[in-house]
Amino acid sequence: MTKAAWRYKISRAEVTRLRETTQCEACSKPLDDTKCIDHCHETGLVRGVLCHQCNITLGLLKDNPHVLDALAVYLRAR
């Protein structure tokens, strides 16, 4: 079992599918070697593949969609 399969409790086939993802599922930027398997910290379930920047952003926001929505409103108002 691969480290990623063990860590996220998913099959090798799913790890392979995720690693074959070519663009960030949030911002659509092409992915390079820094692609991140994104998962919910509460449930442990894998959500998809993100670029490093989007993954870090979610972490800084503590996966809180309300904060993300509030920031979007703030940006659009200026």
QUIJODA-V451822 format. One record per run of one state. SS is the DSSP state (a for helix, b for strand, c for the rest). FROM is the first residue (numbers start at 0). TO is the last residue. If there is no record, write none. Layout:
BEGIN
[[SS,FROM,TO] [SS,FROM,TO]]
END
This chain:
BEGIN
[[c,0,1] [a,2,7] [c,8,10] [a,11,18] [c,19,21] [b,22,22] [c,23,28] [b,29,29] [c,30,34] [b,35,38] [c,39,44] [b,45,49] [c,50,50] [a,51,59] [c,60,63] [a,64,75] [c,76,77]]
END
